[in-house]
Amino acid sequence: MKVYKPEWRCTLSVNEGAEAAASWKERMAWRMRELADRLDGSGRTIKIDYRVTPEVSREEVDDCLGKGFAVSQRLLTELAQHAACEDVMRDAKAELFEEEEAEQKH
């Protein structure tokens, strides 16, 4: 009886700039991205590299990345909500945070 063993591999990396060993073309591309970010005045440029074997379709990859960004947005929204609540608490009940602020000054 033959035993079947599924094999797969997936690597994902996110970069915000050229690596030290990058080619001149890649460094130039990152400089252009940085310039575009400054001209836009907002946002952040990242580069996503991935390798998946066995190969999956571009649509499936796009779907997965979209879902990942949706999760990221929910997490950032939750983080912003927590920060807003803490700001209100620091204003309304400053005495609760006096010890923490005194420790940060030392």
C-alpha positions in Angstrom: 0.0 0.0 0.0 1.4 3.4 -1.0 1.5 6.1 1.7 0.8 9.6 0.4 2.3 12.5 2.2 1.2 16.0 1.2 4.0 18.5 1.0 3.6 22.3 1.0 5.7 25.4 1.7 4.8 29.0 2.3 7.0 32.0 3.0 5.8 35.5 3.5 7.8 38.6 4.1 6.9 42.2 4.5 9.5 44.9 3.8 9.5 48.6 4.4 12.8 49.3 2.7 15.7 47.9 0.7 17.8 45.3 2.4 21.5 45.9 2.8 22.4 43.5 0.0 19.8 44.9 -2.4 20.7 45.6 -6.0 20.9 49.2 -7.3 17.5 48.7 -9.0 15.8 47.6 -5.8 17.4 50.5 -3.9 16.2 52.9 -6.6 12.7 51.5 -6.5 12.6 52.0 -2.7 13.8 55.6 -3.0 10.9 56.2 -5.5 8.4 54.6 -3.1 9.7 56.9 -0.2 9.4 59.9 -2.5 5.8 58.9 -3.3 5.0 58.5 0.4 6.3 62.0 1.1 4.3 63.5 -1.9 1.1 61.7 -0.7 1.7 62.9 2.8 0.0 59.9 4.3 0.1 56.2 4.3 3.0 53.8 4.3 4.5 51.7 1.5 5.3 48.1 2.1 6.3 45.3 -0.2 4.9 41.8 0.2 6.9 38.8 -1.1 5.5 35.4 -1.0 6.3 31.9 -2.3 3.7 29.1 -2.1 4.1 25.6 -3.3 2.2 24.0 -4.7 1.2 27.1 -6.6 -2.1 28.8 -5.8 -3.9 31.3 -7.9 -3.3 35.1 -7.8 -7.0 35.5 -6.8 -6.6 33.2 -3.8 -3.5 35.0 -2.7 -5.2 38.4 -3.1 -8.2 37.0 -1.1 -5.9 35.9 1.8 -4.0 39.2 1.9 -7.3 41.1 1.9 -8.6 39.1 4.8 -5.3 39.7 6.6 -5.6 43.4 6.1 -9.2 43.3 7.3 -8.0 41.7 10.5 -5.2 44.3 10.9 -7.7 47.1 10.5 -9.9 45.6 13.2 -6.9 45.2 15.5 -5.8 48.8 14.9 -9.4 50.1 15.5 -9.5 48.2 18.8 -6.1 49.6 19.7 -7.3 53.2 18.9 -10.5 52.6 21.0 -8.4 51.4 24.0 -6.2 54.5 23.7 -9.2 56.8 23.5 -10.7 55.1 26.6 -7.4 55.4 28.5 -7.2 59.1 27.5 -10.7 59.7 29.0 -9.8 57.8 32.1 -6.5 59.7 32.6 -8.6 63.0 32.3 -11.5 61.9 34.5 -9.5 59.9 37.1 -6.0 61.3 37.0 -5.3 60.0 40.5 -5.4 56.5 39.2 -2.4 57.1 37.0 -0.3 59.3 39.3 1.9 56.4 40.5 2.5 55.2 36.9 3.4 58.7 35.7 5.8 59.2 38.7 7.6 56.0 37.8 8.0 57.1 34.2 9.7 60.3 35.2 12.4 58.4 37.1 
